[in-house]
Amino acid sequence: MSTTHTTGPDAAGPGGFSRTVREAMADRLLRAATRSGAQLVSEAAVLVQGAAVLADPIAGAVYSTPATAAADGVHAVAHPQDHPHHVQRPAAGAVLVLHPAPTLPAEHVGLVATTTAALLEVRGQRAAELRAEQMRLHSTLLRLLLAGHTTSVTDTVRAGGLTHVTLYRLTGPDIPTAHQVLWRAVRPSLAGHGGACALIGEVDGELLVAELHHGSDDGRVLRLVSRVSERHDLLAGLAGPLPLAETPTAHADAAAARHSATPAHRIVPADAVGTPQLARLLPPGPYTAWARSVLSPLTPDHRHLLLVRLRTGSAPRAATALGLSPGTVRTRLRGVAALLDADLDDITVQAHLLLALRAPTRGDGQGEGEGEGRPKSDRQARPEALPRGILDTEAARTWAVGLVGGLEPHLRIALACWLRHHARTAPAATELHVHRTTLTTWLTRCAERLGQNLADAAVRAELHLALEATAKDGDDPRALPRRGGRTYRRL
């Protein structure tokens, strides 16, 4: 008696499934893939009678069914050894994680995982074909936004109700790769979502991110930018939220803030630059009156130019932040210096002007009735010196001691001398009568002891104020004890 083998449409395949079952499963997944990635992942969860998550290394859970499985799926990608019963497949730059029912055969789960991952790859390739065009459109919209064409941008993104912008300017060794990764993580859409719209593009060699919203954001873009910055060694400045009309201001502020970023603090907000901690400790009455008087000759544009120059530390860097030529910036700064009758290269003037610009009330014409009838020279305070009652308070001294009180005498003297010489090592070493290598070593120790970035112009201004507030009689280069010519002897 012979046995007849089945060869019809219901014949079992290599995994023990009939062709009909395999085709039905593939058909369900294919139909779901034509609708959306979320629907595809949801269908995979149904077929494995459990949970399905598409997890991105930067963005976290992209799609999750059920929603409560998102955290578990992300953790499974990061720590697969803790989730031996999960099935994972790479898919479109992310990872598909399936948590099937225990009773399902492994062949069934493997077929669902492989088919779903393949369909996600196809969707990802299609998206990549469209991505280059979308990226060019985003870059164009960002340039329009910086040029002040806010209405055209909001009309294009169908976001007429969005009124404010938060801006990020990022630099790093591989901006194109970081751009691609951030794009996949943010998944920007011109229609926006959740009351916000993100524009991402490369502008003049930088990665620029503009989040348009209603005045406050939910922190989603900040979290993603932070993760990408950490992963791709980027440094970023953050400015906003500001009204859309002030996007050029936010653009310059973000560049200025980026000069304060370090590998330890990769994203620096613009309002965290320029002696903010000390400004909060000063008596508001005399401090505000002095700041208003100092800044009274300046227009808002003058003040913004001055603030960017003081934050970045030089006219060329300020020019880059403002999108102007260095010659134009230098010419405008000479006009500001003439209005203030001050040397803007003097470290004391820089530190005092940063304090004035940080005052709660700036010189916007307020208090013009004060001192009426007196010559302007009598009304306008000078930035070279602070009046009594501002920096000579107990709170300010406590702040200064906390900042520089732990420095050894020779480090205090070297740091103060270096700051007076505009952070230039050669002339400071000449005045100190030490070798430039010695001074560089001392400055490195200062940075380590203080935990500060001496390359940051705002930090240097703070340190100068602290050293002035805690100055001692022996803080003079001529007071350094010496032995054997140039050799320095520890006190």
TIDREN-87398 format. One record per residue (C-alpha): residue number from 1; x, y, z. Coordinates in steps of 0.001 Angstrom, whole numbers, plus 500000, padded with zeros to 6 digits. Last residue first. Example, Ala and Ser with C-alpha at 12.3 -4.5 7.8 and 13.67 -1.06 7.14 Angstrom:
2
<bavex num="2" u="513670" v="498940" w="507140"/>
<bavex num="1" u="512300" v="495500" w="507800"/>
END
This chain:
491
<bavex num="491" u="554702" v="579558" w="548372"/>
<bavex num="490" u="555938" v="577247" w="545596"/>
<bavex num="489" u="559244" v="578439" w="544119"/>
<bavex num="488" u="559216" v="579529" w="540472"/>
<bavex num="487" u="562348" v="578982" w="538402"/>
<bavex num="486" u="563082" v="581866" w="536058"/>
<bavex num="485" u="566410" v="582778" w="537608"/>
<bavex num="484" u="567355" v="580253" w="540266"/>
<bavex num="483" u="564786" v="581081" w="542930"/>
<bavex num="482" u="561782" v="583326" w="542680"/>
<bavex num="481" u="559016" v="584659" w="544887"/>
<bavex num="480" u="556039" v="585992" w="542852"/>
<bavex num="479" u="555278" v="589469" w="544183"/>
<bavex num="478" u="556211" v="591226" w="540934"/>
<bavex num="477" u="553254" v="589546" w="539224"/>
<bavex num="476" u="550930" v="591210" w="541763"/>
<bavex num="475" u="548233" v="589645" w="543915"/>
<bavex num="474" u="550105" v="590261" w="547168"/>
<bavex num="473" u="547735" v="592965" w="548433"/>
<bavex num="472" u="544742" v="590709" w="547999"/>
<bavex num="471" u="541894" v="590763" w="545465"/>
<bavex num="470" u="538718" v="588856" w="546399"/>
<bavex num="469" u="536219" v="591024" w="544480"/>
<bavex num="468" u="538694" v="591587" w="541648"/>
<bavex num="467" u="539347" v="587842" w="541361"/>
<bavex num="466" u="535604" v="587141" w="541270"/>
<bavex num="465" u="535003" v="589805" w="538628"/>
<bavex num="464" u="537838" v="588431" w="536494"/>
<bavex num="463" u="536510" v="584897" w="536913"/>
<bavex num="462" u="533068" v="585948" w="535691"/>
<bavex num="461" u="534538" v="587681" w="532631"/>
<bavex num="460" u="536630" v="584595" w="531832"/>
<bavex num="459" u="533507" v="582431" w="532067"/>
<bavex num="458" u="531708" v="584720" w="529610"/>
<bavex num="457" u="534617" v="584470" w="527159"/>
<bavex num="456" u="534604" v="580655" w="527259"/>
<bavex num="455" u="538046" v="579203" w="526515"/>
<bavex num="454" u="538686" v="579103" w="530269"/>
<bavex num="453" u="536125" v="576307" w="530680"/>
<bavex num="452" u="535565" v="576018" w="534414"/>
<bavex num="451" u="535955" v="573256" w="537017"/>
<bavex num="450" u="537802" v="575712" w="539246"/>
<bavex num="449" u="540643" v="573375" w="540194"/>
<bavex num="448" u="540858" v="571849" w="536701"/>
<bavex num="447" u="540688" v="575172" w="534865"/>
<bavex num="446" u="543280" v="576664" w="537209"/>
<bavex num="445" u="545545" v="573647" w="536734"/>
<bavex num="444" u="545359" v="574106" w="532960"/>
<bavex num="443" u="546186" v="577780" w="533463"/>
<bavex num="442" u="549247" v="576810" w="535493"/>
<bavex num="441" u="550463" v="574441" w="532782"/>
<bavex num="440" u="549983" v="577115" w="530125"/>
<bavex num="439" u="551971" v="579545" w="532291"/>
<bavex num="438" u="554826" v="577091" w="532572"/>
<bavex num="437" u="554784" v="576407" w="528841"/>
<bavex num="436" u="554880" v="580165" w="528184"/>
<bavex num="435" u="558028" v="580417" w="530281"/>
<bavex num="434" u="557917" v="582640" w="533338"/>
<bavex num="433" u="558735" v="586315" w="533850"/>
<bavex num="432" u="555120" v="587115" w="534906"/>
<bavex num="431" u="554986" v="590073" w="532521"/>
<bavex num="430" u="556460" v="587983" w="529700"/>
<bavex num="429" u="554162" v="585059" w="530468"/>
<bavex num="428" u="551152" v="587397" w="530181"/>
<bavex num="427" u="552421" v="588745" w="526859"/>
<bavex num="426" u="552783" v="585195" w="525427"/>
<bavex num="425" u="549633" v="583590" w="526871"/>
<bavex num="424" u="546916" v="585800" w="525471"/>
<bavex num="423" u="543633" v="585662" w="527407"/>
<bavex num="422" u="542990" v="589395" w="526840"/>
<bavex num="421" u="546190" v="590421" w="528661"/>
<bavex num="420" u="544245" v="591327" w="531819"/>
<bavex num="419" u="542895" v="587778" w="531881"/>
<bavex num="418" u="546411" v="586304" w="531770"/>
<bavex num="417" u="547500" v="588535" w="534664"/>
<bavex num="416" u="544511" v="587477" w="536788"/>
<bavex num="415" u="545160" v="583801" w="536044"/>
<bavex num="414" u="548871" v="584013" w="536835"/>
<bavex num="413" u="548323" v="585874" w="540111"/>
<bavex num="412" u="545583" v="583507" w="541263"/>
<bavex num="411" u="547674" v="580485" w="540260"/>
<bavex num="410" u="550675" v="581793" w="542196"/>
<bavex num="409" u="548531" v="582370" w="545282"/>
<bavex num="408" u="546906" v="578892" w="545298"/>
<bavex num="407" u="543311" v="578814" w="544104"/>
<bavex num="406" u="540575" v="577711" w="546500"/>
<bavex num="405" u="538934" v="581126" w="546849"/>
<bavex num="404" u="538187" v="581376" w="543124"/>
<bavex num="403" u="534467" v="580547" w="542792"/>
<bavex num="402" u="533292" v="580157" w="546375"/>
<bavex num="401" u="535259" v="583230" w="547373"/>
<bavex num="400" u="533576" v="585223" w="544592"/>
<bavex num="399" u="530053" v="584054" w="545529"/>
<bavex num="398" u="530645" v="584861" w="549199"/>
<bavex num="397" u="531971" v="588285" w="548206"/>
<bavex num="396" u="528865" v="588925" w="546095"/>
<bavex num="395" u="526522" v="587929" w="548944"/>
<bavex num="394" u="528451" v="590078" w="551449"/>
<bavex num="393" u="528155" v="593125" w="549223"/>
<bavex num="392" u="531042" v="594869" w="547446"/>
<bavex num="391" u="529731" v="594057" w="543960"/>
<bavex num="390" u="526759" v="596411" w="544005"/>
<bavex num="389" u="526779" v="598753" w="547003"/>
<bavex num="388" u="529494" v="601062" w="545816"/>
<bavex num="387" u="529462" v="602079" w="542183"/>
<bavex num="386" u="531022" v="599753" w="539596"/>
<bavex num="385" u="533958" v="600955" w="537529"/>
<bavex num="384" u="534993" v="600916" w="533873"/>
<bavex num="383" u="531386" v="600759" w="532629"/>
<bavex num="382" u="530814" v="604518" w="533042"/>
<bavex num="381" u="527497" v="605840" w="534350"/>
<bavex num="380" u="525464" v="608210" w="532203"/>
<bavex num="379" u="523669" v="611012" w="534058"/>
<bavex num="378" u="526598" v="613345" w="534616"/>
<bavex num="377" u="527917" v="613016" w="531061"/>
<bavex num="376" u="524390" v="613626" w="529797"/>
<bavex num="375" u="524358" v="617059" w="531399"/>
<bavex num="374" u="521842" v="617534" w="534199"/>
<bavex num="373" u="518369" v="618997" w="533745"/>
<bavex num="372" u="516655" v="615653" w="534190"/>
<bavex num="371" u="518474" v="613361" w="536602"/>
<bavex num="370" u="515887" v="610628" w="536572"/>
<bavex num="369" u="513117" v="611376" w="534124"/>
<bavex num="368" u="514573" v="608899" w="531675"/>
<bavex num="367" u="513775" v="606087" w="534074"/>
<bavex num="366" u="512987" v="603670" w="531358"/>
<bavex num="365" u="514356" v="604490" w="527916"/>
<bavex num="364" u="515104" v="600886" w="527113"/>
<bavex num="363" u="518218" v="600737" w="529286"/>
<bavex num="362" u="517768" v="597257" w="530678"/>
<bavex num="361" u="515682" v="596084" w="533570"/>
<bavex num="360" u="516527" v="592736" w="535237"/>
<bavex num="359" u="520276" v="593347" w="534726"/>
<bavex num="358" u="522091" v="590820" w="532548"/>
<bavex num="357" u="523203" v="593419" w="530011"/>
<bavex num="356" u="524737" v="595452" w="532836"/>
<bavex num="355" u="526583" v="592432" w="534187"/>
<bavex num="354" u="527939" v="591630" w="530735"/>
<bavex num="353" u="528975" v="595272" w="530490"/>
<bavex num="352" u="530868" v="595019" w="533783"/>
<bavex num="351" u="532792" v="591938" w="532659"/>
<bavex num="350" u="533669" v="593460" w="529290"/>
<bavex num="349" u="534769" v="596759" w="530854"/>
<bavex num="348" u="536983" v="594891" w="533308"/>
<bavex num="347" u="538454" v="592742" w="530518"/>
<bavex num="346" u="539373" v="595782" w="528414"/>
<bavex num="345" u="538789" v="595104" w="524716"/>
<bavex num="344" u="535581" v="597161" w="524678"/>
<bavex num="343" u="537500" v="600313" w="525592"/>
<bavex num="342" u="534854" v="602769" w="526787"/>
<bavex num="341" u="533187" v="606033" w="525749"/>
<bavex num="340" u="529850" v="604173" w="525751"/>
<bavex num="339" u="528676" v="605792" w="522521"/>
<bavex num="338" u="532202" v="605615" w="521073"/>
<bavex num="337" u="532506" v="601923" w="522008"/>
<bavex num="336" u="529159" v="601211" w="520319"/>
<bavex num="335" u="530329" v="602964" w="517135"/>
<bavex num="334" u="533579" v="601000" w="517203"/>
<bavex num="333" u="531461" v="597877" w="517606"/>
<bavex num="332" u="529544" v="598755" w="514446"/>
<bavex num="331" u="532746" v="599084" w="512449"/>
<bavex num="330" u="534149" v="595839" w="513876"/>
<bavex num="329" u="530919" v="594008" w="513012"/>
<bavex num="328" u="530942" v="595306" w="509448"/>
<bavex num="327" u="534584" v="594334" w="508986"/>
<bavex num="326" u="533958" v="590841" w="510380"/>
<bavex num="325" u="531226" v="590296" w="507747"/>
<bavex num="324" u="527722" v="589600" w="508980"/>
<bavex num="323" u="525762" v="586408" w="509699"/>
<bavex num="322" u="525281" v="587353" w="513346"/>
<bavex num="321" u="526997" v="584301" w="514807"/>
<bavex num="320" u="529784" v="584413" w="512231"/>
<bavex num="319" u="530318" v="588126" w="512835"/>
<bavex num="318" u="530423" v="587539" w="516590"/>
<bavex num="317" u="533135" v="584957" w="516021"/>
<bavex num="316" u="535104" v="587438" w="513908"/>
<bavex num="315" u="534572" v="590236" w="516516"/>
<bavex num="314" u="535892" v="588200" w="519428"/>
<bavex num="313" u="534850" v="586612" w="522731"/>
<bavex num="312" u="531652" v="584877" w="521698"/>
<bavex num="311" u="529600" v="586053" w="524670"/>
<bavex num="310" u="530907" v="589615" w="524729"/>
<bavex num="309" u="530427" v="590079" w="520987"/>
<bavex num="308" u="526928" v="588573" w="521105"/>
<bavex num="307" u="525970" v="590891" w="523963"/>
<bavex num="306" u="527372" v="593949" w="522189"/>
<bavex num="305" u="525450" v="593220" w="519006"/>
<bavex num="304" u="522276" v="592675" w="521027"/>
<bavex num="303" u="522812" v="595912" w="522920"/>
<bavex num="302" u="523415" v="597906" w="519759"/>
<bavex num="301" u="520270" v="596477" w="518168"/>
<bavex num="300" u="518257" v="597395" w="521282"/>
<bavex num="299" u="519585" v="600992" w="521002"/>
<bavex num="298" u="522485" v="602129" w="523146"/>
<bavex num="297" u="523033" v="605502" w="524828"/>
<bavex num="296" u="521241" v="604406" w="528065"/>
<bavex num="295" u="523324" v="601254" w="528581"/>
<bavex num="294" u="525416" v="602542" w="531480"/>
<bavex num="293" u="522504" v="604393" w="533106"/>
<bavex num="292" u="520143" v="601462" w="532910"/>
<bavex num="291" u="522818" v="599148" w="534323"/>
<bavex num="290" u="523484" v="601527" w="537244"/>
<bavex num="289" u="519781" v="601848" w="538084"/>
<bavex num="288" u="519291" v="598077" w="537861"/>
<bavex num="287" u="522219" v="597322" w="540170"/>
<bavex num="286" u="521292" v="600056" w="542630"/>
<bavex num="285" u="517775" v="598646" w="543120"/>
<bavex num="284" u="518210" v="594938" w="542381"/>
<bavex num="283" u="520881" v="594224" w="545015"/>
<bavex num="282" u="523198" v="591690" w="543315"/>
<bavex num="281" u="522802" v="587943" w="543884"/>
<bavex num="280" u="520762" v="587145" w="540755"/>
<bavex num="279" u="523352" v="588848" w="538551"/>
<bavex num="278" u="526085" v="586644" w="540046"/>
<bavex num="277" u="524392" v="583462" w="538801"/>
<bavex num="276" u="523617" v="584853" w="535333"/>
<bavex num="275" u="527245" v="585899" w="534696"/>
<bavex num="274" u="527076" v="585748" w="530871"/>
<bavex num="273" u="525731" v="582535" w="529411"/>
<bavex num="272" u="522909" v="580410" w="530812"/>
<bavex num="271" u="520233" v="582441" w="528995"/>
<bavex num="270" u="521591" v="581260" w="525641"/>
<bavex num="269" u="521037" v="577633" w="526570"/>
<bavex num="268" u="524127" v="575388" w="526404"/>
<bavex num="267" u="523961" v="571919" w="524848"/>
<bavex num="266" u="527084" v="569729" w="525016"/>
<bavex num="265" u="527894" v="570220" w="528700"/>
<bavex num="264" u="530731" v="567786" w="529531"/>
<bavex num="263" u="531984" v="567735" w="525942"/>
<bavex num="262" u="531984" v="571563" w="526113"/>
<bavex num="261" u="529503" v="574264" w="525120"/>
<bavex num="260" u="530267" v="577908" w="525952"/>
<bavex num="259" u="530886" v="578896" w="522320"/>
<bavex num="258" u="527498" v="577351" w="521563"/>
<bavex num="257" u="525813" v="580148" w="523522"/>
<bavex num="256" u="526987" v="582728" w="521002"/>
<bavex num="255" u="525720" v="580634" w="518105"/>
<bavex num="254" u="522343" v="580190" w="519812"/>
<bavex num="253" u="522097" v="583931" w="520495"/>
<bavex num="252" u="522739" v="584745" w="516817"/>
<bavex num="251" u="519984" v="582419" w="515594"/>
<bavex num="250" u="517607" v="583534" w="518360"/>
<bavex num="249" u="518056" v="587120" w="517207"/>
<bavex num="248" u="517434" v="586111" w="513584"/>
<bavex num="247" u="514276" v="584258" w="514762"/>
<bavex num="246" u="512875" v="587374" w="516454"/>
<bavex num="245" u="509749" v="587582" w="514254"/>
<bavex num="244" u="508912" v="584030" w="515294"/>
<bavex num="243" u="508553" v="585145" w="518910"/>
<bavex num="242" u="511260" v="583665" w="521173"/>
<bavex num="241" u="511439" v="580341" w="523021"/>
<bavex num="240" u="514305" v="580524" w="522775"/>
<bavex num="239" u="517976" v="579949" w="522120"/>
<bavex num="238" u="520022" v="576752" w="522287"/>
<bavex num="237" u="523706" v="576377" w="521425"/>
<bavex num="236" u="525069" v="572999" w="520453"/>
<bavex num="235" u="528257" v="570951" w="520459"/>
<bavex num="234" u="528191" v="567633" w="518613"/>
<bavex num="233" u="530177" v="564495" w="519419"/>
<bavex num="232" u="527955" v="562103" w="517422"/>
<bavex num="231" u="526350" v="560064" w="520224"/>
<bavex num="230" u="526185" v="562840" w="522787"/>
<bavex num="229" u="524823" v="565369" w="520326"/>
<bavex num="228" u="522297" v="562817" w="518993"/>
<bavex num="227" u="521024" v="562174" w="522515"/>
<bavex num="226" u="520770" v="565883" w="523354"/>
<bavex num="225" u="519031" v="566687" w="520067"/>
<bavex num="224" u="516492" v="563957" w="520841"/>
<bavex num="223" u="515833" v="565246" w="524349"/>
<bavex num="222" u="515562" v="568846" w="523147"/>
<bavex num="221" u="513136" v="567805" w="520390"/>
<bavex num="220" u="510815" v="566158" w="522931"/>
<bavex num="219" u="511051" v="568950" w="525510"/>
<bavex num="218" u="507291" v="569637" w="525521"/>
<bavex num="217" u="507620" v="573063" w="523950"/>
<bavex num="216" u="506491" v="576500" w="525093"/>
<bavex num="215" u="505276" v="579591" w="523259"/>
<bavex num="214" u="502804" v="578088" w="520775"/>
<bavex num="213" u="505299" v="576067" w="518757"/>
<bavex num="212" u="507868" v="576145" w="515970"/>
<bavex num="211" u="510982" v="574039" w="516604"/>
<bavex num="210" u="513965" v="575184" w="514568"/>
<bavex num="209" u="516916" v="572821" w="514186"/>
<bavex num="208" u="520090" v="573900" w="512388"/>
<bavex num="207" u="522981" v="571545" w="511651"/>
<bavex num="206" u="525893" v="573710" w="510632"/>
<bavex num="205" u="527911" v="573843" w="507404"/>
<bavex num="204" u="526273" v="577019" w="506134"/>
<bavex num="203" u="522743" v="575726" w="506775"/>
<bavex num="202" u="522099" v="571997" w="507133"/>
<bavex num="201" u="518448" v="571337" w="507870"/>
<bavex num="200" u="515801" v="570410" w="510412"/>
<bavex num="199" u="512384" v="572103" w="510777"/>
<bavex num="198" u="510223" v="570902" w="513666"/>
<bavex num="197" u="506490" v="571658" w="513941"/>
<bavex num="196" u="504485" v="571980" w="517145"/>
<bavex num="195" u="500858" v="571718" w="518330"/>
<bavex num="194" u="501070" v="567979" w="518990"/>
<bavex num="193" u="502085" v="567259" w="515431"/>
<bavex num="192" u="503455" v="569267" w="512553"/>
<bavex num="191" u="501991" v="569357" w="509045"/>
<bavex num="190" u="505437" v="569862" w="507552"/>
<bavex num="189" u="506447" v="566615" w="509211"/>
<bavex num="188" u="509653" v="565892" w="511050"/>
<bavex num="187" u="510471" v="562275" w="511963"/>
<bavex num="186" u="512442" v="563426" w="515034"/>
<bavex num="185" u="514554" v="560267" w="515287"/>
<bavex num="184" u="514926" v="559647" w="511554"/>
<bavex num="183" u="515894" v="563292" w="510972"/>
<bavex num="182" u="518290" v="563244" w="513926"/>
<bavex num="181" u="520119" v="560250" w="512469"/>
<bavex num="180" u="520316" v="561752" w="508970"/>
<bavex num="179" u="521547" v="565108" w="510268"/>
<bavex num="178" u="524103" v="563433" w="512539"/>
<bavex num="177" u="525485" v="561662" w="509473"/>
<bavex num="176" u="525677" v="564915" w="507505"/>
<bavex num="175" u="527187" v="566832" w="510490"/>
<bavex num="174" u="530203" v="564580" w="510940"/>
<bavex num="173" u="532912" v="566286" w="513044"/>
<bavex num="172" u="530579" v="568569" w="515008"/>
<bavex num="171" u="528508" v="571730" w="514969"/>
<bavex num="170" u="524974" v="572346" w="516202"/>
<bavex num="169" u="522723" v="575414" w="516208"/>
<bavex num="168" u="519414" v="574906" w="518035"/>
<bavex num="167" u="516433" v="577291" w="517819"/>
<bavex num="166" u="513195" v="577462" w="519790"/>
<bavex num="165" u="510504" v="579355" w="517871"/>
<bavex num="164" u="507269" v="581072" w="518804"/>
<bavex num="163" u="503863" v="581893" w="517260"/>
<bavex num="162" u="502385" v="578714" w="515830"/>
<bavex num="161" u="498758" v="579306" w="514836"/>
<bavex num="160" u="499460" v="579493" w="511103"/>
<bavex num="159" u="500938" v="576014" w="511073"/>
<bavex num="158" u="500238" v="574697" w="507591"/>
<bavex num="157" u="503974" v="574146" w="507074"/>
<bavex num="156" u="503951" v="576306" w="503943"/>
<bavex num="155" u="501749" v="579005" w="505478"/>
<bavex num="154" u="503985" v="579149" w="508562"/>
<bavex num="153" u="507052" v="579572" w="506345"/>
<bavex num="152" u="505567" v="582261" w="504115"/>
<bavex num="151" u="504341" v="584170" w="507171"/>
<bavex num="150" u="507764" v="584010" w="508827"/>
<bavex num="149" u="509677" v="585590" w="505947"/>
<bavex num="148" u="512248" v="587173" w="508278"/>
<bavex num="147" u="515429" v="586135" w="506475"/>
<bavex num="146" u="516133" v="583533" w="509158"/>
<bavex num="145" u="512731" v="581952" w="508492"/>
<bavex num="144" u="513355" v="581948" w="504753"/>
<bavex num="143" u="516698" v="580215" w="505318"/>
<bavex num="142" u="514978" v="577633" w="507519"/>
<bavex num="141" u="512308" v="577035" w="504879"/>
<bavex num="140" u="514987" v="576393" w="502263"/>
<bavex num="139" u="516789" v="573936" w="504536"/>
<bavex num="138" u="513496" v="572128" w="505197"/>
<bavex num="137" u="512783" v="571863" w="501456"/>
<bavex num="136" u="516237" v="570442" w="500818"/>
<bavex num="135" u="515645" v="567874" w="503560"/>
<bavex num="134" u="512307" v="566891" w="502050"/>
<bavex num="133" u="513913" v="566301" w="498660"/>
<bavex num="132" u="516653" v="564170" w="500203"/>
<bavex num="131" u="514091" v="562261" w="502301"/>
<bavex num="130" u="511873" v="561074" w="499431"/>
<bavex num="129" u="514134" v="558213" w="498398"/>
<bavex num="128" u="514901" v="557519" w="502058"/>
<bavex num="127" u="511170" v="557110" w="502770"/>
<bavex num="126" u="510924" v="554481" w="500058"/>
<bavex num="125" u="513930" v="552703" w="501513"/>
<bavex num="124" u="512386" v="552806" w="504990"/>
<bavex num="123" u="509068" v="551403" w="503744"/>
<bavex num="122" u="510959" v="548553" w="502085"/>
<bavex num="121" u="512981" v="547977" w="505263"/>
<bavex num="120" u="509773" v="547905" w="507318"/>
<bavex num="119" u="508423" v="545276" w="504934"/>
<bavex num="118" u="511529" v="543145" w="505468"/>
<bavex num="117" u="511297" v="543534" w="509251"/>
<bavex num="116" u="507628" v="542447" w="509183"/>
<bavex num="115" u="508400" v="539392" w="507065"/>
<bavex num="114" u="511324" v="538288" w="509249"/>
<bavex num="113" u="509460" v="538823" w="512531"/>
<bavex num="112" u="506277" v="537096" w="511350"/>
<bavex num="111" u="508253" v="534117" w="510015"/>
<bavex num="110" u="510295" v="533878" w="513205"/>
<bavex num="109" u="507171" v="533933" w="515363"/>
<bavex num="108" u="505602" v="531085" w="513369"/>
<bavex num="107" u="508812" v="529046" w="513393"/>
<bavex num="106" u="509150" v="529531" w="517173"/>
<bavex num="105" u="505796" v="527904" w="517701"/>
<bavex num="104" u="503246" v="529983" w="519637"/>
<bavex num="103" u="502359" v="528842" w="523160"/>
<bavex num="102" u="504537" v="531379" w="524971"/>
<bavex num="101" u="502700" v="534337" w="523374"/>
<bavex num="100" u="505104" v="536499" w="521443"/>
<bavex num="99" u="507213" v="539481" w="522577"/>
<bavex num="98" u="508424" v="540938" w="519290"/>
<bavex num="97" u="511131" v="543615" w="519006"/>
<bavex num="96" u="511869" v="545303" w="515676"/>
<bavex num="95" u="515126" v="547269" w="515830"/>
<bavex num="94" u="515863" v="550605" w="514119"/>
<bavex num="93" u="517843" v="551739" w="511078"/>
<bavex num="92" u="515215" v="550387" w="508703"/>
<bavex num="91" u="514734" v="547040" w="510484"/>
<bavex num="90" u="517112" v="544986" w="512603"/>
<bavex num="89" u="515304" v="541901" w="514011"/>
<bavex num="88" u="514631" v="541003" w="517635"/>
<bavex num="87" u="512654" v="538151" w="519226"/>
<bavex num="86" u="511930" v="538489" w="522942"/>
<bavex num="85" u="512037" v="535403" w="525163"/>
<bavex num="84" u="515632" v="535992" w="526294"/>
<bavex num="83" u="514856" v="539469" w="527665"/>
<bavex num="82" u="517581" v="540387" w="530183"/>
<bavex num="81" u="520339" v="539346" w="527775"/>
<bavex num="80" u="518898" v="541728" w="525192"/>
<bavex num="79" u="519836" v="544782" w="527293"/>
<bavex num="78" u="519566" v="547941" w="525166"/>
<bavex num="77" u="517124" v="546453" w="522648"/>
<bavex num="76" u="515097" v="544754" w="525401"/>
<bavex num="75" u="514952" v="548031" w="527336"/>
<bavex num="74" u="513392" v="549769" w="524329"/>
<bavex num="73" u="510817" v="546969" w="524020"/>
<bavex num="72" u="509911" v="547054" w="527718"/>
<bavex num="71" u="509469" v="550828" w="527604"/>
<bavex num="70" u="507157" v="550615" w="524592"/>
<bavex num="69" u="505022" v="547687" w="525828"/>
<bavex num="68" u="502415" v="549972" w="527442"/>
<bavex num="67" u="501485" v="551329" w="524011"/>
<bavex num="66" u="500222" v="547887" w="522948"/>
<bavex num="65" u="501422" v="547777" w="520248"/>
<bavex num="64" u="504398" v="550131" w="519931"/>
<bavex num="63" u="505733" v="552348" w="517170"/>
<bavex num="62" u="508818" v="554600" w="517278"/>
<bavex num="61" u="509927" v="553553" w="520779"/>
<bavex num="60" u="513197" v="555274" w="521708"/>
<bavex num="59" u="514188" v="558264" w="519585"/>
<bavex num="58" u="517928" v="557679" w="519633"/>
<bavex num="57" u="518447" v="553909" w="519406"/>
<bavex num="56" u="515085" v="553528" w="517571"/>
<bavex num="55" u="512662" v="550856" w="518811"/>
<bavex num="54" u="509903" v="549266" w="516720"/>
<bavex num="53" u="507767" v="547465" w="519269"/>
<bavex num="52" u="505492" v="544411" w="518995"/>
<bavex num="51" u="503496" v="542803" w="521800"/>
<bavex num="50" u="501610" v="539488" w="522162"/>
<bavex num="49" u="499453" v="537219" w="520074"/>
<bavex num="48" u="502271" v="536804" w="517536"/>
<bavex num="47" u="499915" v="537652" w="514655"/>
<bavex num="46" u="498253" v="540482" w="516583"/>
<bavex num="45" u="501583" v="542110" w="517445"/>
<bavex num="44" u="502643" v="541884" w="513797"/>
<bavex num="43" u="499420" v="543655" w="512791"/>
<bavex num="42" u="500209" v="546510" w="515194"/>
<bavex num="41" u="503726" v="546816" w="513789"/>
<bavex num="40" u="502305" v="547095" w="510271"/>
<bavex num="39" u="499630" v="549571" w="511366"/>
<bavex num="38" u="502283" v="551808" w="512936"/>
<bavex num="37" u="504358" v="551638" w="509773"/>
<bavex num="36" u="501414" v="552855" w="507773"/>
<bavex num="35" u="498664" v="551845" w="505312"/>
<bavex num="34" u="500522" v="549835" w="502668"/>
<bavex num="33" u="502352" v="547970" w="505454"/>
<bavex num="32" u="499042" v="546701" w="506883"/>
<bavex num="31" u="498108" v="545164" w="503517"/>
<bavex num="30" u="501524" v="543501" w="503346"/>
<bavex num="29" u="501257" v="542128" w="506883"/>
<bavex num="28" u="497863" v="540580" w="506217"/>
<bavex num="27" u="499029" v="539168" w="502869"/>
<bavex num="26" u="502142" v="537662" w="504442"/>
<bavex num="25" u="500026" v="535855" w="507030"/>
<bavex num="24" u="497540" v="534640" w="504412"/>
<bavex num="23" u="500394" v="533464" w="502196"/>
<bavex num="22" u="501997" v="531544" w="505003"/>
<bavex num="21" u="498706" v="529933" w="506036"/>
<bavex num="20" u="497880" v="528963" w="502456"/>
<bavex num="19" u="501327" v="527544" w="501885"/>
<bavex num="18" u="500851" v="525250" w="504823"/>
<bavex num="17" u="503003" v="525791" w="507854"/>
<bavex num="16" u="505453" v="523169" w="509190"/>
<bavex num="15" u="508459" v="525425" w="508971"/>
<bavex num="14" u="509739" v="523958" w="505716"/>
<bavex num="13" u="506331" v="524324" w="504070"/>
<bavex num="12" u="503213" v="522236" w="504544"/>
<bavex num="11" u="501094" v="521523" w="501487"/>
<bavex num="10" u="497760" v="523353" w="501520"/>
<bavex num="9" u="498013" v="524545" w="497954"/>
<bavex num="8" u="498328" v="520994" w="496656"/>
<bavex num="7" u="501329" v="518686" w="496738"/>
<bavex num="6" u="500191" v="516193" w="499363"/>
<bavex num="5" u="502243" v="513002" w="499384"/>
<bavex num="4" u="500439" v="509696" w="498497"/>
<bavex num="3" u="501453" v="506658" w="500555"/>
<bavex num="2" u="501552" v="503253" w="498885"/>
<bavex num="1" u="500000" v="500000" w="500000"/>
END
